Amino acid sequence: MYWEIEIALFVFLIITAILSLYIKDLLTAVVTLSAFSFISALIYIVMGAIDVGFTEAVVGAGVTGIFFIVLIFQTSRRSND
């Protein structure tokens, strides 16, 4: 019924997945992975799984993204010069 929206979301999902693989900056990679989780939550909602989409949005895009950002700022950068 909403196949146009689903196709557009799948295209954005693939774009964010590829971007997160090729980005060198860790913080930007975490943001794109959070966008990936949020887009997958939107796909679940469009397909009718509202509870799964809500859980994916809260856990995948929210909590996991915050944990990754906190962990990035807790680490220090070392160089092997």
MMTF fields as JSON, N, C-alpha, C and O atoms, coordinates in Angstrom:
{
  "mmtfVersion": "1.0.0",
  "mmtfProducer": "UNKNOWN",
  "numBonds": 323,
  "numAtoms": 324,
  "numGroups": 81,
  "numChains": 1,
  "numModels": 1,
  "chainsPerModel": [1],
  "groupsPerChain": [81],
  "chainIdList": ["A"],
  "bondAtomList": [4, 2, 8, 6, 12, 10, 16, 14, 20, 18, 24, 22, 28, 26, 32, 30, 36, 34, 40, 38, 44, 42, 48, 46, 52, 50, 56, 54, 60, 58, 64, 62, 68, 66, 72, 70, 76, 74, 80, 78, 84, 82, 88, 86, 92, 90, 96, 94, 100, 98, 104, 102, 108, 106, 112, 110, 116, 114, 120, 118, 124, 122, 128, 126, 132, 130, 136, 134, 140, 138, 144, 142, 148, 146, 152, 150, 156, 154, 160, 158, 164, 162, 168, 166, 172, 170, 176, 174, 180, 178, 184, 182, 188, 186, 192, 190, 196, 194, 200, 198, 204, 202, 208, 206, 212, 210, 216, 214, 220, 218, 224, 222, 228, 226, 232, 230, 236, 234, 240, 238, 244, 242, 248, 246, 252, 250, 256, 254, 260, 258, 264, 262, 268, 266, 272, 270, 276, 274, 280, 278, 284, 282, 288, 286, 292, 290, 296, 294, 300, 298, 304, 302, 308, 306, 312, 310, 316, 314, 320, 318],
  "bondOrderList": [1, 1, 1, 1, 1, 1, 1, 1, 1, 1, 1, 1, 1, 1, 1, 1, 1, 1, 1, 1, 1, 1, 1, 1, 1, 1, 1, 1, 1, 1, 1, 1, 1, 1, 1, 1, 1, 1, 1, 1, 1, 1, 1, 1, 1, 1, 1, 1, 1, 1, 1, 1, 1, 1, 1, 1, 1, 1, 1, 1, 1, 1, 1, 1, 1, 1, 1, 1, 1, 1, 1, 1, 1, 1, 1, 1, 1, 1, 1, 1],
  "groupList": [{"groupName": "MET", "atomNameList": ["N", "CA", "C", "O"], "elementList": ["N", "C", "C", "O"], "formalChargeList": [0, 0, 0, 0], "bondAtomList": [1, 0, 2, 1, 3, 2], "bondOrderList": [1, 1, 2], "singleLetterCode": "M", "chemCompType": "L-PEPTIDE LINKING"}, {"groupName": "TYR", "atomNameList": ["N", "CA", "C", "O"], "elementList": ["N", "C", "C", "O"], "formalChargeList": [0, 0, 0, 0], "bondAtomList": [1, 0, 2, 1, 3, 2], "bondOrderList": [1, 1, 2], "singleLetterCode": "Y", "chemCompType": "L-PEPTIDE LINKING"}, {"groupName": "TRP", "atomNameList": ["N", "CA", "C", "O"], "elementList": ["N", "C", "C", "O"], "formalChargeList": [0, 0, 0, 0], "bondAtomList": [1, 0, 2, 1, 3, 2], "bondOrderList": [1, 1, 2], "singleLetterCode": "W", "chemCompType": "L-PEPTIDE LINKING"}, {"groupName": "GLU", "atomNameList": ["N", "CA", "C", "O"], "elementList": ["N", "C", "C", "O"], "formalChargeList": [0, 0, 0, 0], "bondAtomList": [1, 0, 2, 1, 3, 2], "bondOrderList": [1, 1, 2], "singleLetterCode": "E", "chemCompType": "L-PEPTIDE LINKING"}, {"groupName": "ILE", "atomNameList": ["N", "CA", "C", "O"], "elementList": ["N", "C", "C", "O"], "formalChargeList": [0, 0, 0, 0], "bondAtomList": [1, 0, 2, 1, 3, 2], "bondOrderList": [1, 1, 2], "singleLetterCode": "I", "chemCompType": "L-PEPTIDE LINKING"}, {"groupName": "ALA", "atomNameList": ["N", "CA", "C", "O"], "elementList": ["N", "C", "C", "O"], "formalChargeList": [0, 0, 0, 0], "bondAtomList": [1, 0, 2, 1, 3, 2], "bondOrderList": [1, 1, 2], "singleLetterCode": "A", "chemCompType": "L-PEPTIDE LINKING"}, {"groupName": "LEU", "atomNameList": ["N", "CA", "C", "O"], "elementList": ["N", "C", "C", "O"], "formalChargeList": [0, 0, 0, 0], "bondAtomList": [1, 0, 2, 1, 3, 2], "bondOrderList": [1, 1, 2], "singleLetterCode": "L", "chemCompType": "L-PEPTIDE LINKING"}, {"groupName": "PHE", "atomNameList": ["N", "CA", "C", "O"], "elementList": ["N", "C", "C", "O"], "formalChargeList": [0, 0, 0, 0], "bondAtomList": [1, 0, 2, 1, 3, 2], "bondOrderList": [1, 1, 2], "singleLetterCode": "F", "chemCompType": "L-PEPTIDE LINKING"}, {"groupName": "VAL", "atomNameList": ["N", "CA", "C", "O"], "elementList": ["N", "C", "C", "O"], "formalChargeList": [0, 0, 0, 0], "bondAtomList": [1, 0, 2, 1, 3, 2], "bondOrderList": [1, 1, 2], "singleLetterCode": "V", "chemCompType": "L-PEPTIDE LINKING"}, {"groupName": "THR", "atomNameList": ["N", "CA", "C", "O"], "elementList": ["N", "C", "C", "O"], "formalChargeList": [0, 0, 0, 0], "bondAtomList": [1, 0, 2, 1, 3, 2], "bondOrderList": [1, 1, 2], "singleLetterCode": "T", "chemCompType": "L-PEPTIDE LINKING"}, {"groupName": "SER", "atomNameList": ["N", "CA", "C", "O"], "elementList": ["N", "C", "C", "O"], "formalChargeList": [0, 0, 0, 0], "bondAtomList": [1, 0, 2, 1, 3, 2], "bondOrderList": [1, 1, 2], "singleLetterCode": "S", "chemCompType": "L-PEPTIDE LINKING"}, {"groupName": "LYS", "atomNameList": ["N", "CA", "C", "O"], "elementList": ["N", "C", "C", "O"], "formalChargeList": [0, 0, 0, 0], "bondAtomList": [1, 0, 2, 1, 3, 2], "bondOrderList": [1, 1, 2], "singleLetterCode": "K", "chemCompType": "L-PEPTIDE LINKING"}, {"groupName": "ASP", "atomNameList": ["N", "CA", "C", "O"], "elementList": ["N", "C", "C", "O"], "formalChargeList": [0, 0, 0, 0], "bondAtomList": [1, 0, 2, 1, 3, 2], "bondOrderList": [1, 1, 2], "singleLetterCode": "D", "chemCompType": "L-PEPTIDE LINKING"}, {"groupName": "GLY", "atomNameList": ["N", "CA", "C", "O"], "elementList": ["N", "C", "C", "O"], "formalChargeList": [0, 0, 0, 0], "bondAtomList": [1, 0, 2, 1, 3, 2], "bondOrderList": [1, 1, 2], "singleLetterCode": "G", "chemCompType": "PEPTIDE LINKING"}, {"groupName": "GLN", "atomNameList": ["N", "CA", "C", "O"], "elementList": ["N", "C", "C", "O"], "formalChargeList": [0, 0, 0, 0], "bondAtomList": [1, 0, 2, 1, 3, 2], "bondOrderList": [1, 1, 2], "singleLetterCode": "Q", "chemCompType": "L-PEPTIDE LINKING"}, {"groupName": "ARG", "atomNameList": ["N", "CA", "C", "O"], "elementList": ["N", "C", "C", "O"], "formalChargeList": [0, 0, 0, 0], "bondAtomList": [1, 0, 2, 1, 3, 2], "bondOrderList": [1, 1, 2], "singleLetterCode": "R", "chemCompType": "L-PEPTIDE LINKING"}, {"groupName": "ASN", "atomNameList": ["N", "CA", "C", "O"], "elementList": ["N", "C", "C", "O"], "formalChargeList": [0, 0, 0, 0], "bondAtomList": [1, 0, 2, 1, 3, 2], "bondOrderList": [1, 1, 2], "singleLetterCode": "N", "chemCompType": "L-PEPTIDE LINKING"}],
  "groupTypeList": [0, 1, 2, 3, 4, 3, 4, 5, 6, 7, 8, 7, 6, 4, 4, 9, 5, 4, 6, 10, 6, 1, 4, 11, 12, 6, 6, 9, 5, 8, 8, 9, 6, 10, 5, 7, 10, 7, 4, 10, 5, 6, 4, 1, 4, 8, 0, 13, 5, 4, 12, 8, 13, 7, 9, 3, 5, 8, 8, 13, 5, 13, 8, 9, 13, 4, 7, 7, 4, 8, 6, 4, 7, 14, 9, 10, 15, 15, 10, 16, 12],
  "groupIdList": [1, 2, 3, 4, 5, 6, 7, 8, 9, 10, 11, 12, 13, 14, 15, 16, 17, 18, 19, 20, 21, 22, 23, 24, 25, 26, 27, 28, 29, 30, 31, 32, 33, 34, 35, 36, 37, 38, 39, 40, 41, 42, 43, 44, 45, 46, 47, 48, 49, 50, 51, 52, 53, 54, 55, 56, 57, 58, 59, 60, 61, 62, 63, 64, 65, 66, 67, 68, 69, 70, 71, 72, 73, 74, 75, 76, 77, 78, 79, 80, 81],
  "secStructList": [7, 7, 2, 2, 2, 2, 2, 2, 2, 2, 2, 2, 2, 2, 2, 2, 2, 2, 2, 2, 2, 2, 7, 7, 7, 2, 2, 2, 2, 2, 2, 2, 2, 2, 2, 2, 2, 2, 2, 2, 2, 2, 2, 2, 2, 2, 2, 6, 7, 2, 2, 2, 2, 2, 2, 0, 0, 0, 0, 0, 0, 0, 0, 2, 2, 2, 2, 2, 2, 2, 2, 2, 2, 2, 1, 7, 7, 7, 7, 7, 7],
  "xCoordList": [0.807, 0.0, 0.856, 0.572, 1.882, 2.796, 4.151, 5.189, 4.148, 5.399, 6.337, 7.55, 5.832, 6.711, 7.517, 8.711, 6.838, 7.526, 8.544, 9.652, 8.17, 9.085, 10.335, 11.441, 10.178, 11.335, 12.246, 13.468, 11.652, 12.457, 13.208, 14.379, 12.552, 13.219, 14.325, 15.377, 14.095, 15.141, 16.356, 17.492, 16.124, 17.247, 18.046, 19.276, 17.327, 18.022, 18.74, 19.815, 18.155, 18.783, 20.1, 21.094, 20.12, 21.344, 22.388, 23.576, 21.946, 22.888, 23.539, 24.752, 22.752, 23.343, 24.254, 25.257, 23.921, 24.788, 26.132, 27.176, 26.114, 27.366, 28.176, 29.396, 27.496, 28.201, 28.887, 30.027, 28.204, 28.796, 30.002, 30.861, 30.081, 31.254, 32.477, 33.605, 32.267, 33.382, 33.791, 34.791, 33.072, 33.404, 34.525, 34.468, 35.547, 36.694, 36.474, 37.022, 35.691, 35.433, 34.425, 33.345, 34.778, 33.931, 32.605, 31.574, 32.617, 31.389, 30.392, 29.193, 30.885, 30.017, 29.492, 28.35, 30.311, 29.86, 28.755, 27.81, 28.867, 27.814, 26.512, 25.431, 26.62, 25.41, 24.748, 23.523, 25.53, 24.93, 24.349, 23.346, 24.971, 24.387, 23.094, 22.172, 23.018, 21.763, 20.687, 19.52, 21.077, 20.122, 19.672, 18.502, 20.588, 20.246, 19.185, 18.209, 19.373, 18.406, 17.063, 16.013, 17.093, 15.844, 15.098, 13.872, 15.813, 15.162, 14.585, 13.5, 15.304, 14.747, 13.513, 12.591, 13.488, 12.287, 11.12, 9.985, 11.401, 10.346, 9.835, 8.64, 10.723, 10.293, 9.377, 8.362, 9.722, 8.854, 7.473, 6.457, 7.44, 6.165, 5.327, 4.117, 5.968, 5.223, 4.666, 3.584, 5.403, 4.94, 3.875, 3.288, 3.624, 2.553, 2.99, 2.143, 4.285, 4.777, 5.142, 6.311, 4.117, 4.307, 5.166, 6.054, 4.912, 5.668, 7.136, 8.008, 7.415, 8.802, 9.498, 10.661, 8.798, 9.363, 9.67, 10.713, 8.775, 9.008, 10.208, 11.031, 10.306, 11.437, 12.744, 13.752, 12.742, 13.947, 14.35, 15.538, 13.382, 13.692, 14.287, 15.242, 13.743, 14.234, 15.587, 16.523, 15.696, 16.929, 17.993, 19.127, 17.646, 18.63, 19.139, 20.348, 18.228, 18.641, 18.942, 19.797, 18.267, 18.419, 19.52, 20.573, 19.273, 20.167, 21.529, 22.559, 21.545, 22.813, 23.651, 24.865, 23.014, 23.738, 24.336, 25.475, 23.583, 24.102, 25.265, 26.269, 25.141, 26.245, 27.51, 28.601, 27.369, 28.53, 29.165, 30.391, 28.365, 28.917, 29.643, 30.721, 29.073, 29.748, 31.055, 32.06, 31.061, 32.286, 33.354, 34.541, 32.96, 33.94, 34.605, 35.818, 33.817, 34.396, 35.178, 35.962, 34.99, 35.747, 37.099, 37.965, 37.297, 38.566, 39.51, 39.092, 40.787, 41.779, 42.413, 42.459, 42.895, 43.487, 44.987, 45.698, 45.442, 46.869, 47.414, 46.707, 48.67, 49.313, 50.543, 51.222, 50.84, 51.992, 53.169, 53.821, 53.434, 54.551, 55.888, 56.922],
  "yCoordList": [-1.186, 0.0, 1.258, 2.206, 1.268, 2.41, 2.041, 2.355, 1.388, 0.869, 1.986, 1.78, 3.158, 4.262, 4.757, 5.037, 4.857, 5.286, 4.237, 4.574, 2.971, 1.898, 1.895, 1.717, 2.087, 2.099, 3.281, 3.136, 4.452, 5.627, 5.4, 5.762, 4.805, 4.528, 3.49, 3.607, 2.47, 1.474, 2.094, 1.728, 3.025, 3.705, 4.527, 4.482, 5.283, 6.048, 5.129, 5.47, 3.964, 2.999, 2.497, 2.404, 2.175, 1.699, 2.813, 2.561, 4.043, 5.174, 5.408, 5.603, 5.391, 5.601, 4.451, 4.669, 3.233, 2.098, 2.228, 1.997, 2.593, 2.736, 3.916, 3.828, 5.018, 6.182, 5.858, 6.265, 5.137, 4.821, 3.903, 3.899, 3.127, 2.278, 3.062, 2.713, 4.11, 4.829, 6.098, 6.714, 6.502, 7.716, 7.408, 6.415, 8.268, 8.061, 8.637, 8.114, 9.696, 10.316, 9.473, 9.167, 9.099, 8.197, 8.827, 8.155, 10.104, 10.766, 10.853, 10.649, 11.15, 11.197, 9.804, 9.663, 8.785, 7.41, 7.016, 6.326, 7.448, 7.148, 7.849, 7.278, 9.077, 9.806, 9.119, 9.009, 8.657, 7.976, 6.611, 6.179, 5.937, 4.682, 4.925, 4.112, 6.034, 6.39, 6.721, 6.373, 7.386, 7.657, 6.351, 6.208, 5.396, 4.072, 3.406, 2.86, 3.451, 2.837, 3.551, 2.91, 4.882, 5.625, 5.339, 5.233, 5.214, 4.897, 3.48, 3.236, 2.551, 1.197, 1.194, 0.409, 2.069, 2.198, 2.727, 2.274, 3.688, 4.198, 3.115, 3.061, 2.258, 1.151, 0.205, -0.237, -0.112, -0.97, -0.339, -1.03, 0.971, 1.651, 1.651, 1.43, 1.9, 1.891, 0.497, 0.363, -0.533, -1.896, -2.354, -3.423, -1.539, -1.864, -2.397, -2.684, -2.544, -3.026, -1.816, -1.461, -1.206, 0.033, -0.204, 0.596, -1.29, -1.552, -1.839, -1.395, -2.566, -2.854, -1.577, -1.351, -0.747, 0.522, 1.451, 2.105, 1.519, 2.362, 1.864, 2.661, 0.555, -0.014, 0.237, 0.561, 0.093, 0.353, 1.825, 2.139, 2.713, 4.145, 4.481, 5.254, 3.915, 4.23, 3.585, 4.253, 2.295, 1.578, 1.792, 2.147, 1.582, 1.65, 3.041, 3.264, 3.985, 5.345, 6.172, 7.057, 5.908, 6.739, 6.293, 6.926, 5.209, 4.771, 4.341, 4.727, 3.554, 3.08, 4.232, 4.263, 5.175, 6.346, 7.173, 7.628, 7.374, 8.13, 7.388, 8.005, 6.073, 5.289, 5.405, 5.605, 5.28, 5.396, 6.78, 6.891, 7.826, 9.185, 9.394, 9.988, 8.919, 9.033, 8.265, 8.752, 7.073, 6.274, 6.92, 6.832, 7.556, 8.249, 9.375, 9.565, 10.122, 11.228, 10.766, 11.543, 9.535, 8.995, 8.426, 8.221, 8.172, 7.614, 8.738, 9.869, 8.4, 9.365, 8.854, 7.653, 9.797, 9.448, 9.199, 10.013, 8.062, 7.734, 7.628, 7.241, 7.971, 7.866, 6.984, 7.034, 6.184, 5.292, 5.914, 5.238, 7.162, 7.834, 7.394, 7.862],
  "zCoordList": [0.0, 0.0, 0.0, -0.732, 0.803, 0.865, 0.272, 0.855, -0.863, -1.404, -1.842, -1.84, -2.216, -2.596, -1.403, -1.51, -0.265, 0.962, 1.388, 1.805, 1.285, 1.674, 0.801, 1.312, -0.495, -1.395, -1.078, -1.048, -0.84, -0.488, 0.816, 0.923, 1.806, 3.084, 2.93, 3.559, 2.093, 1.852, 1.162, 1.462, 0.246, -0.424, 0.597, 0.614, 1.449, 2.489, 3.471, 3.965, 3.76, 4.663, 4.084, 4.803, 2.81, 2.163, 2.106, 2.304, 1.836, 1.783, 3.142, 3.217, 4.217, 5.545, 5.947, 6.626, 5.54, 5.856, 5.154, 5.765, 3.889, 3.136, 3.666, 3.797, 3.969, 4.522, 5.844, 6.07, 6.707, 8.008, 7.889, 8.771, 6.816, 6.617, 6.148, 6.497, 5.367, 4.766, 5.506, 5.136, 6.516, 7.259, 8.248, 8.974, 8.27, 9.161, 10.552, 11.523, 10.673, 11.963, 12.743, 12.238, 13.976, 14.753, 15.141, 15.125, 15.487, 15.898, 14.738, 14.927, 13.565, 12.388, 12.043, 11.606, 12.234, 11.987, 12.961, 12.58, 14.208, 15.189, 14.812, 14.953, 14.338, 13.927, 12.742, 12.703, 11.779, 10.63, 11.03, 10.464, 11.997, 12.48, 13.244, 13.177, 13.969, 14.637, 13.609, 13.791, 12.539, 11.45, 10.811, 10.454, 10.662, 10.139, 11.008, 10.492, 12.325, 13.234, 13.178, 13.233, 13.068, 13.001, 11.702, 11.707, 10.601, 9.327, 9.367, 8.838, 9.989, 10.103, 11.003, 10.784, 12.02, 12.846, 12.014, 12.17, 11.128, 10.248, 9.309, 9.015, 8.841, 7.966, 8.726, 8.187, 9.974, 10.784, 10.965, 10.894, 11.199, 11.419, 10.145, 10.199, 8.991, 7.727, 7.436, 6.865, 7.829, 7.584, 8.58, 8.415, 9.623, 10.554, 11.893, 12.74, 12.119, 13.41, 14.282, 14.427, 14.849, 15.605, 16.846, 17.143, 17.569, 18.791, 18.506, 19.252, 17.449, 17.073, 16.612, 16.945, 15.853, 15.403, 16.557, 16.567, 17.531, 18.701, 19.503, 19.954, 19.677, 20.414, 19.679, 20.307, 18.367, 17.58, 17.669, 17.745, 17.66, 17.758, 19.113, 19.193, 20.174, 21.524, 21.776, 22.213, 21.504, 21.817, 20.754, 21.077, 19.502, 18.43, 18.153, 18.095, 17.981, 17.64, 18.881, 18.835, 19.973, 21.155, 22.094, 22.181, 22.793, 23.866, 23.335, 23.888, 22.278, 21.732, 21.194, 21.395, 20.515, 20.014, 21.136, 21.033, 22.204, 23.355, 24.006, 24.361, 24.165, 24.738, 23.889, 24.423, 22.582, 21.7, 21.779, 21.802, 21.821, 21.913, 23.231, 23.253, 24.326, 25.629, 25.619, 26.136, 25.04, 24.99, 24.114, 24.428, 23.038, 22.19, 22.963, 22.868, 23.73, 24.485, 25.714, 26.259, 26.163, 27.296, 26.874, 27.726, 25.616, 25.146, 24.75, 24.5, 24.699, 24.256, 22.964, 22.699, 22.182, 20.9, 21.094, 21.684, 20.587, 20.641, 19.246, 18.315, 19.101, 17.807, 17.945, 18.97, 16.944, 16.971, 16.214, 15.418, 16.453, 15.759, 16.283, 15.808]
}
